[in-house]
Structures are given as structure tokens and as C-alpha cells.
């Protein structure tokens, strides 16, 4: 695995070191987990922003709701999953 060096503040390094000790894990793994968690939170935040913008456009929001309702009706198709789709 390739690595690179980044600079972080002394305070951040100390926090990272403390968490690594608590978790009994390498600091690199703790940092990787933190970055991945932040990335996922960012995706959710951006998604929430997009839905909020969509809700402001009544026509677009009604179309979204209609489409979701249409897909929800497919649950009632009662396909067991054994059927082959063409």
C-alpha cells in the first residue's frame, strides 16, 4: 500500500493518538475510518440539500412523489424472485 505524508496540527495529532490508544488500533486506521465517515456524512448532507431544493419546486416534487408511488406499487406485483425477467 502506498502512503503519503500530510501535516496536521499538534492538537489533532494528540487526539488521533488518544483515539488510537483507546481503540487499540494504528493511527492510520483511525484516520482512514474518520475520513470515510466524513465522506459518508458529506454525501448525506448533499443529498438532503438536493431534496430540499427539489421540494421547493412544487411541480418537480410532485413528479418525484408520483414516481416513488409508481415504484411502490411494484411491490404488489407479488413476484417471488424466481421468475426470469425478459
Secondary structure, 3 states (H helix, E strand, C coil): CCCCCCCCCHHHHHHHHHHHHHHCCCHHHHHHHHHHHHHHHHHHHHHHHHHHHHHHCHHHHHHHHHHHHHHHHHHHHCCCCCCCCC
